[in-house]
Amino acid sequence: MDKFLASLPKPVLVVGAILIGVIVFMLIEPPHTVCDTQEEALRENLKGQLFSTQQKKNTIPPSIVREKEACQLGNSGGSCYEYFSTLKNIGDAVSRGSAQCAGQLYKVNEVATALNDGLELMARLAWGVKPPEAGTYERFGWLTEAEIATFCRLKNTYIRANGEEAWTAFRQRVSAKLPGEEIPLTPEGTVSTVEPRKATAVLTESDIWNRSLFSVRCDVF
């Protein structure tokens, strides 16, 4: 090998060294893409809401952590208002990206966790502690039209980034967690330790679909 290299003209060696250097650099530091730029803009726009911030040596958690906890505890339009607003902002930030970058933007860990958790929580809040009665409005629980519209925007963002098949799989995973009956009480009036059955053990997939927020016609919102 040494003899072969020594036999090569110096210009060829120089060009070869440059090419090897460029290849190594690209492997270590991949070129910056349009999607990388859009991801940086998303992170900047959602700083403080979805991404933590730094104040001197202190790390400030994003507001969505507190907002989600308040929504879960309050279980009402008022307690969930800030949380739903932040979810809408996240969905809008992803949707502002180009179609070819939607997948990369959604796959940012904080984004995927926030939107997946948000979609699931909205579906569970609408469902309640037991299967709602079949009907047009019962499946919405206490959610208003504006909140249902937010759910639909998040759904569209999910499908745009991940596809219809992924959405169907996601919907089925969430549906499997929905309660099929209210937690029973003991004769003494305390909550029973018996695990209530899930909706999938009580209702057909079609029944769950018709009673859940997933069946909402998003084209009218």
C-alpha positions in Angstrom: 0.0 0.0 0.0 2.8 2.4 0.9 4.5 1.8 -2.5 1.2 2.3 -4.3 0.6 5.6 -2.6 4.2 6.7 -3.2 3.8 6.0 -6.9 0.8 8.3 -7.2 1.3 11.9 -8.4 1.0 14.5 -5.7 -2.1 16.2 -7.2 -3.9 12.9 -7.1 -3.0 12.4 -3.4 -4.1 15.9 -2.5 -7.5 15.5 -4.2 -7.9 12.1 -2.6 -7.1 13.4 0.8 -9.6 16.3 0.3 -12.3 13.9 -0.8 -11.7 11.6 2.2 -11.8 14.6 4.5 -15.1 15.8 3.0 -16.7 12.3 3.4 -15.5 12.0 7.0 -16.8 15.4 7.8 -20.2 14.6 6.3 -20.4 11.4 8.3 -19.6 13.2 11.5 -21.6 16.3 10.8 -24.4 15.6 8.3 -25.4 18.6 6.0 -28.0 20.9 7.4 -31.3 20.3 5.7 -34.5 22.4 5.1 -36.2 20.1 7.7 -33.5 20.8 10.2 -34.1 24.5 9.8 -37.9 24.0 10.3 -37.2 21.9 13.4 -35.0 24.7 14.8 -37.8 27.2 14.2 -40.4 24.9 15.9 -38.1 24.5 18.9 -37.7 28.3 19.1 -41.4 29.1 18.7 -42.4 26.6 21.4 -39.7 27.5 23.9 -41.3 27.8 27.3 -44.5 25.9 26.3 -43.1 22.6 25.1 -39.4 23.0 25.7 -37.7 24.0 28.9 -35.9 27.4 29.2 -32.8 28.5 31.1 -32.6 31.3 33.5 -29.0 31.7 34.6 -28.3 28.2 36.1 -31.9 27.2 36.6 -33.9 25.1 34.1 -37.5 26.1 33.9 -39.9 23.3 32.9 -42.2 23.9 30.0 -45.7 25.1 30.9 -47.4 22.1 29.3 -46.3 19.9 32.3 -48.3 22.1 34.8 -51.2 22.6 32.3 -51.7 18.9 31.7 -51.7 18.1 35.4 -54.3 20.9 36.0 -56.5 19.5 33.2 -56.3 15.9 34.6 -57.2 17.0 38.1 -59.9 19.6 37.2 -61.5 17.6 34.3 -63.4 20.7 33.0 -63.2 23.3 30.3 -61.8 25.9 32.6 -59.0 23.7 34.0 -58.1 22.4 30.6 -58.2 25.7 28.7 -54.5 26.4 28.9 -53.5 22.8 28.1 -55.7 22.6 25.0 -54.4 26.0 23.9 -50.8 24.8 24.1 -51.7 21.6 22.3 -53.2 23.7 19.5 -50.1 25.8 19.3 -47.9 22.6 19.0 -50.2 21.2 16.3 -50.1 24.5 14.4 -46.3 24.6 14.6 -46.0 21.2 13.1 -48.5 22.0 10.4 -46.7 25.1 9.4 -43.8 22.9 8.3 -43.7 21.6 4.7 -45.3 18.2 3.9 -41.9 16.5 3.4 -40.8 17.7 6.9 -44.0 16.8 8.8 -42.6 13.4 9.8 -39.4 14.8 11.2 -41.1 17.6 13.1 -43.7 15.1 14.7 -40.9 12.7 15.6 -39.2 15.3 17.9 -39.6 13.5 21.2 -41.3 16.3 23.0 -43.7 16.9 20.1 -44.7 13.3 19.7 -45.2 12.8 23.4 -47.3 16.0 23.8 -49.6 15.4 20.9 -50.1 11.7 21.5 -50.8 12.3 25.2 -53.1 15.2 24.3 -55.2 13.2 21.8 -55.5 10.3 24.2 -56.5 12.6 27.1 -59.1 14.4 25.1 -60.6 11.1 24.0 -60.7 9.8 27.6 -62.2 13.0 29.0 -65.0 12.9 26.4 -65.6 9.2 27.2 -65.8 9.7 31.0 -65.7 7.0 33.7 -68.0 4.7 31.8 -69.2 4.3 28.2 -71.4 7.2 27.2 -74.8 6.7 25.8 -74.8 6.3 22.0 -75.8 9.6 20.4 -74.6 12.6 18.7 -73.7 14.7 21.7 -73.1 12.2 24.5 -69.8 11.1 22.9 -68.4 14.6 23.3 -68.8 14.7 27.1 -68.2 18.3 28.3 -66.0 19.2 25.3 -67.2 22.3 23.4 -67.2 22.8 19.7 -63.9 24.8 20.0 -62.3 21.9 21.9 -63.5 19.3 19.4 -62.1 21.5 16.7 -58.7 21.4 18.5 -58.9 17.6 18.6 -59.6 17.5 14.9 -56.6 19.8 14.2 -54.4 17.5 16.2 -55.8 14.4 14.4 -55.1 16.0 11.0 -51.6 16.9 12.2 -51.0 13.3 13.3 -52.3 11.8 10.0 -50.3 14.3 7.9 -47.1 13.3 9.7 -47.7 9.6 10.2 -50.4 8.4 7.8 -53.8 6.9 8.1 -52.7 3.4 9.1 -50.7 4.8 12.0 -53.7 6.8 13.1 -55.9 3.7 13.0 -53.4 1.8 15.2 -53.2 4.8 17.6 -57.0 5.0 17.9 -57.2 1.3 18.6 -54.6 1.5 21.3 -56.4 4.3 23.0 -59.8 2.6 22.7 -58.4 -0.5 24.4 -57.8 1.7 27.5 -61.3 3.2 27.8 -63.4 1.9 30.7 -66.2 -0.4 29.9 -68.0 0.1 33.2 -67.9 2.5 36.2 -65.7 1.6 39.1 -68.1 -0.3 41.5 -68.6 0.7 45.1 -68.6 -1.7 48.0 -71.6 -2.1 50.3 -69.9 0.3 52.6 -69.7 2.9 49.9 -66.0 2.8 49.3 -64.4 2.3 45.9 -64.0 -1.4 45.2 -60.6 -2.8 44.5 -62.1 -5.0 41.7 -60.6 -3.9 38.4 -63.4 -2.7 36.1 -63.7 -4.2 32.6 -62.4 -2.3 29.6 -64.7 -1.2 26.9 -63.2 -3.8 24.5 -64.6 -6.5 26.9 -68.1 -5.0 27.0 -68.6 -3.4 23.6 -67.9 -4.2 20.0 -65.3 -2.2 18.1 -68.2 -0.5 16.2 -69.9 0.4 19.4 -66.8 1.9 20.9 -66.3 3.9 17.6 -69.8 5.3 17.7 -69.6 6.3 21.3 -66.1 7.8 21.3 -64.7 11.1 20.2 -62.8 9.3 17.4 -66.0 9.1 15.4 -66.5 12.9 15.2 -66.9 14.3 11.7 -63.9 16.6 11.5 -64.9 18.0 8.2 -67.6 20.0 9.9 -65.2 21.6 12.4 
